[in-house]
Structure formats: C-alpha cells, structure tokens
Amino acid sequence: MRTSLLSVLAMGAVAVCAQNPIIQTSYTADPAPYVHNDTVYLYTSHDEDDARGFLMRDWLLYTSTDMVNWTDHGAVASLRDFQWGPQENGAWAIQTIERDGRWYMYCPLHCNNIGVLVSDSPFGPFHDPLGHKLVNQCIDDIDPTVWIDDDGQAYMYWGNPNLYYVKLNRDMTSYSGEIVKNPGGVLPEDYQEGPWFYKRGKWYYMAYASTCCPEGIGYAMSKKPTGPWRKAGTLMEHYPQSNGNHPGIITFKGHDYLFGHNYQLHQSLSDVFCERRSVCVAELHYNDDGTIDEVPYWNEVPELEPVGAVCPFKRVEAETIAWSDGVKSARRDSVGMVITHIHNTDYIRVRNVDFGDGAKRFTAAVASESKSGTIELRLDRLDGTLIGECQIGSTGGKDKWLQRSCQVQKIGGRHDLYLVFRGRHKAELFDFDWWRFDK
C-alpha cells in the first residue's frame, strides 16, 4: 500500500519544514555545494531507498540559481568509474571543484582511501585519470575537502577521527610533500569528521561534523591555510535527532549558506532508524570579528528568501522543485531526467515564478499509458487559486512523449506555482519531462 508524505503528515506524524530537506525525490547526504558563475552546483552522496546501514553507489548533482528551487541532474559519477575500487557500496562524501575549465571530484571509497575523477563539464562524464588512488594511507581517509588559495596553491584536507592535509599540485591530481596530520599538533576541539575548508576575508575556516553521536557542526579558524586550527564556535549543536552531519558552506549572491543533512524525510515515514539522509540548508551570518552565529536544527530553520526568479516562458524541467510530495525522479534514455511515480494528490511546488503581465497557455511534455491524469495549476498554496487544468490522458505508452496544453487564467506577478496531480485510480498516472507557459 502506497502512503505519501502528505498523507503521513495528515495523520499526525512529525511535520517536515516546507524548505528542509531541500531534496525530496531521493535520499541525499554529505552536501558539497560549489558556486560557479551564477549557479550553485550541489553534489551529494546518495543513500539508496532500501538502505539499512550505509548503501551508497553513486554521486548526484543538483543545481540552483535562486537557492530555493533545485534541478535534479541525476547521478554524474559512481563507484564504477574507479576500476580499482569496490563496485557495489562505499560512495562516501565527495567534494568537486573547478580549475582552468576542468572539474575535479575528490572521492572517498569507504575502506579504500581517496581517488579523483576529472571532467570537462560539471555534469560529467567524469573519468579516473590516474587509474589508482590519490591518497592511500589508512582507514582515516574519508571526507576530502579542497580549496584553492589566493596564491594558486590548492590544499586538500580530510579525515576521521584525525585531520590531515596535503598540498595539491597544479594538475590537481597529484601532490607534493608529506601528508601532515593534525597541523601544528592540534586537533580542533570536538572534531569528528566531514571537514569543510575555505577562506573568507582574512580568515581560513575549517567547519566539521562534531563528535558523534549525535553529531553537531563546529568550526575552527586560522590565519594560515595550514593551521594550526582552534575551535572558534558551534554552527549547530548536538541535537538528538542528528546521528550524523556534514557541513558545506558557500557565499552566493551576497548571502552565506550552511548545508548539511538530517533524517527527517525518512523519519516522517518510519520510526525505524536507517541511514537514509536528506540535504538541508540554512542562511549563515558572520560577525565583524569573523566568528559565525549558531543556527538552529534543520527543521527549525526559517524558509530562505529566493535570490532569483523562475521564468515560466522558457522550458522548465519538471525536476526543478522547491518542494514535492510523493513523486520520484528517474533518468529516461530518450529525454534524460524526468519526474515519475506520480499518483493522485501528489504535487510539486516551484517558488517565485515570475508571470510578468500574465500567461495565457500552459504546456507539459508527458508520457502515459493511463487514460486518467490531470495537472491542476494553483497559485501560492496547495489549495490556492486554480488557474488551469491540463488533461493528460494516454500518449500511447511510457516511452511515447507528447505535449499537452490548456488555457490558463491570466494572472501576472510573482507567485509560487503548485502543480497538483489528479487521477481516478491508485496506479501511476504519467511521467513528466518539462513545462512552459506562453503569453
């Protein structure tokens, strides 16, 4: 029997914030955000839907230009890209960084140390340029984090329960000098794992998952990229709900953000603990002395204000989502990523859609075997103003993609758009590739 998240909440389960977790179509963890031009590239690890312990085979990518709507690009790399590593489990926390037009993904393979993948595009395909491990030291070798300093020197830190670093060479796939353990002989207080290394102003920062379990997020500061590192404060306390955490920190369009993960999406559906995590985000605030204010636990974080708007008059991928209920994402050979597993009452919310002077028509690209199926178009709330109903019906099969259109009430301005799916039976209704409005 299928039970949607919306149904569970209606029955009185623990509520999920309308912002966190920011991805609801897959279980995601270990966020590694990276800002390039006007886009945030959010790389994540991936807990399989049937995970009990850690069951992780690939790495996913999501992008955003407004920090509230995230487009799913699916798996961009996997364990199978490393011929020397395990193939079925162990795709742990990565970080990806661009240099000189190439993208470098630093990958820990659990109990198999750290490798590196390279691509000419943030979307892949990624390949292993070495054919062997980049770091081959000990079981501590997990959770790599990389930063390129102002002078061009790149550093890679990593480790649990110790903190290590090396200086990467310009090629970003080799290093010079010795591996340094606990720089300056100091391990930051409350350090456990998941380091995140970056510079802001005159200070270098090392955020990290703090002592397990439960894990919080602490941070250390230093005047030098090589430490020593001393704890400067707490970003998130050791909340009982958090068996694990992993920070990622960026500055984007004049705002600072902290990423991590929680277990709320799974816990809202089951009271049995599993390693099925979900990426979350909160806005950060720095003080004049460089210290950072603490943030509450993820499900208490205020909803972010968008830093951009969605243009509905251009093709919008169906997998561009601020919040969803019931649906899943999947890759189809003919069209790429789509939204699937759509049933009656499921929905997608897209925030801050700029209709300008108003739209007259809505079009969706869909594939369906079912004669039943409708997309209701509502504004600002799940039960908000109904501006149109797009009838889907059968297209001739799940591999037969057609466009369906409907007239819409002409309402201008910026609104949250709810695409609410309706059908007369309990089976899956259709797959959904993209949508667009026309003036």
N, C-alpha and C positions, 0 to 999 in steps of 0.2 A: 504494500500500500504506500503510495507516494504522499508525503507530507511536506508542504512548502514551509519555508521560514516564516512567511506571513501567517500561515495557519498556526504554527507553533507559538508565535508571539500573541496571537489572538486567544490562545488557550492559557495564557498567563506565564509563559516562560520568561527568562531574563531578557530584557529588551536589548537590541543591538542599536548603537548610535547610527543615525542616518548618514554619518560620514565614515565612521570606522567600524569594521575594516574597509579599506578603500577598494579592495577586490573581493567580489563575492562569487564569481563564476569558477574559481579554482582555489585550492588551498595554497597560499604563498607564504614565504618566510624569508628571513635574512635579507632585508631590502638593501640594495646598492644603487641609490639614485646618482645620476650624473647629469649635469647641465651642459648642454652644447647648443650654442646659438639661442634660439627662442623655445627650446624644447627640453623637458625633463625626460631622460631615459631611465626608467626604473627596472633594473634587473633584479630578479628574485630567484631563490631556490623554490622547489615545488614539492610539497607533500602530496603523495598520491591519495586519492579518495578513500582507499581501503587501508591506509597506513594505521598500524597499531603503534610500533616504535617508529624509528626513522626509516621511511621508504621514499627515496629521492633519486630520480634517474636523470633529470634534465633541468635546464635553467630557462626561465621565462623572461619576456620583455614586455613592458607596458610603457606608453608614452602619454605625456600631457603637455598642453600649452597654457593651462589655466589652473592647475593644481586641484581641480575638483572632478573633472571628467578624465577617465583613463581609457586609452585604446589598447586592446589586447592584441599582441603580435605573436602569441603562442611561444612554443619552445624554439629558441635560437641556437642552442648548443646542448649537448648531452654527454653522458659518460662514454658513449660510443665514439666520440671524437678523439678519445685517448686509447690507442690500441694497447698501451702498456698497463692500463688501469682496469679496475673492475667494470663490468658492463651492466650490472643489474641493480646496484644500490651504492649510495655514498656520494651523491652530488650535493655537497655541502655549500657553505656560504661563500659566494664569489664577490669580486669587485671588478668592474670594467671601466677603462679609462682610454681616452683618445690621445694620440700623439702623432703629429706630422701626417694627419689624414688616415691613420690606421687605428684600429680599435683592438685593445689588448684586454683579454678576460683572464683573470688570475683565479684558478680553480683548485680548491682543496678536495681531494678524493679521500674520503674517510679511511684512515689507517694506511693510506698510500701517498701521503705527502702532497705537494703542491705542483701543479702544472700550469701552462699558459696556452691560451688559444688566441689566434690573430684573425682579423677580418678587415676588409676594405670598407665595410659598412657596419653601422651599429646594429643592423638587422641580420647580420651574417650573410653567407655561411661563414662559420669560424673553423679554422683548422689548426692542428698542432704542428708548429714549425720546428720543434725540437725532436719529437719522437721519443722523449724521455722526460723525467721530472726536472723542474726548475729548482726546487728545494727538496732535498732528500736527507732529512736529519733525524726526526724522531716522531713519535705519536702526537707530540705537541703541535705539529704542522697543520693547523687549520686556520680559517678565517683571515685570509690575506687582505690587506688594505694598502692602497698605493696613492702617493701624492707626488706631483712634480713641483719642486720648489721654484722660487723666482729666478734662481741662477741656472735652471735647467736640470739640476740634479734630481733624479727620481729615487724615492725610497719605498721599500715595501716592508711593512710591519705585519706581524701575525702572532698567533699562539694561544694556547690554553694548557696549563694554567700560568705559564710564563709568557713574557713579551719579548719578541725577537725583531731584529731588523737587518736588512742588507741595503747597500746602495746599488740600484739597478743601473746598468749601462744604457747608453743612448738607444740601443736597439730594443730595449725593454724586455728582452727575452734572455738576458744573462746578467750576471752581477759581478762586481769586483770587491775584493777584500773579504774579510771574515764575517760570518754571521755573529751579530752581537746579541747577547742575552741580557735582558733586564738592564737597559742602558743606565750607566752611572751606578750600577749596583742597586738600583731602586726599582721595585715593582710597585706601581701605583696602588695605593690603599683600596681594597675592595675589588681589585681587578680579578676577573674570571676568564673572559674570552671576548670574541667579537670586537676587536679594536676597529676604530674608525679614525683615520689620521687626516688632518687638514690644517690649513693656515688661514687665519683671519686677522687682518691688520698686522700688528707686530707680534702676535702670539701664535704659537703652534698648539694644537689641541689633539688630545687622544681621548675620544669617547669610547666607552666599552660596556659590555654586559657585566654587571657587578655580581658579586659572589652568589653562586647558586646554592640552594634553591629555596624560595623563589628568587629569580634574578631581577634586579633593577637595572638602571643605567647610570653610571658615574662618568666623570670626565676629569682628566688631568691637563695641566698646561705647562708649557716650557718656552724659554726664549730661543731654543735651538731645535732644529728638526731631529737631532739625535738625543734629545733629553738632557739631563735626567727629567723624569716625569713624576710630578707630585699631584695627588688628588686636589682638585680645586672646588669640587662640589658634586651635587647629585642632580641629574636631569630627571630621573624618575625613581621613586622609592621602590623597595622590595615588596610589591603588592602580592597578596596571597594568590591572586588569580594568575600570576605570571610564573610558569615553570621555567620559561626561557625568554630571552630577549636578544636583540641585535640592532644597534643603532646605525643609522645612516643620516648624514647631515649635509644640507646644501643651502646656498643662497640663490634665490630665483626671483627676478623682477622686483627687487627691493625688499624681499621678505626672506626670513630664515626659517627652515623647517627641520624637524626631527622626525625620522622614520623609525619604526620598529615593528614588532608583531605581537599579536595576542592570540588567544584561543577562543575568542568569543563566538565566532561564527559556528564552530563545531559544538561548543558548549551550549549554544542555544538550541541545538538539535539533539543533543545527547548528554547525559550526565556521566558517561564513561570516558575517562581521560584517554586521549590519543594524541600523538604528535601530528595534529592537523592544524596548522597555524595560519594566520591571516595578517597581511601587512596593514599597518596603520600609520597615520601622520598627525603631527601637531605643529603649530607655529611656535618658534623659539624666540626668546627676547634676550639680547645681550645688554649688560650694564657697561658703564663708561670705563670700568677697570678691566673689562674683558671677561668677567665672570658671566654665567648664564643662569637665568631664572629656572627654577624647577617647574616641571609640567605635571599635571595630574595623570592618573592612569588612563589608558586609551579610550575607554568607554565613557569617560567624563570630560573629554576634550571638546571644547566648542567647535561647531562646524566652521570650516575655513571659508573665508570670503574668496570668491573666484578672482583670479588676476588676469582673466581674459574672457572672451565670449565665444560661443559656438555660432558659426554662420550656417543657418539651415538651408541656404540657397545653393550650397555646394554639397556634393555627396558626403554623407556622414556614415561611417562604418557602424553597423548595428552593435558591434562590440566596443563602442565608445560609451562608457557608462559611468555615472556618478554613484548610482545605487541600483540594485536589481534584486528580484526575488524569484527563486525557482529555476531560472534559466542557467544553462551552461554554455561554454564556448568550445569550439572544436575547429579543426582545420579540414577543409574540403579541397581535394586536388584541383577542382576546376575553378574555384573562386577564392581560395585562401581561408582566412578566419571568418567564422560565422557564429551566430547565436542559434543554439539548438535546445533540445529538451524543453520546448515551450508547451505549457499546458494552460488550461483555463484559469484565469485570475493572476497568472504570473505577470510581471511588469518590469520595465526599465525606466529609470529616471535619468534625464540629461539636464544638467543645471545651466542656467544663464544662457538660454538660446535667444539670439537677437533677431527678432522677426522684422525689425525696421518698421516700415509703413504697413506691413501685413502681408500674409501669403494667401493664395487662392487655391492651391492644389498640393496634395501630398502623394508621393510615390515611394513604394517599397519594393526591393528585389527579394523575392521569396521562392522557396521550393517546397512543394507539399504533395502528399498522397491523400490527404484528408479533404473532404468536401466542406468541412466545418472550419471556421477560423476567421477572426476579425481583429484588427488593431484599432483600439479606441485611442484617440488623441486628446489628452486632457492637459490643462494648464495649471501649474503651481501646486496642486495637491493630487493625491491618488483619486480623490473623488471630486476634483476640480472641474472647471468649465470644459464641457465636451465640445471640441471644435470640428470634429470629423470622425468618421468610422470607415476604415478601409477594409473591404471584403477581400479575403484571400482565396478560399476555396482550393480545389485541386489544380496543380500546374502540370500534372501528368507524372509526378514522381519526385522523390527527394533529390534526384540528380538533374531535374529539369527546372532551370531558373527562369522565372518570368517576372515582369514588373506589374504591380497592381497599383491603381491610383484611385483617389477620391477627392471631391471638392471639400474645402475647409472654410470655416467661418473666418473672416478676415479680421484678425486681431494683431495689432502691432506691439512694439516694445519688446522688452526682455522678460522672459518667463522660463520657469522650469517646465520641461516637457515630459509628460508621462506617457509612455507607450504601453497600454494595458491590453493584454492578450485575452481574447474570449473565444470559447468554443463550446459545442453542445455535448461533448463526451470527455472521458477522462484520459484518453490516449494523447500522444504527442500531436500537436497541431501542424506545425510547419517549421522550416529553417528560415533564417532571416539574415540577409547579407548586408544590405545598406538601405538608407532612406534619404529623402530630399524633399524640400518644399519648393514650390515655384510661385512667383509673383503674378 
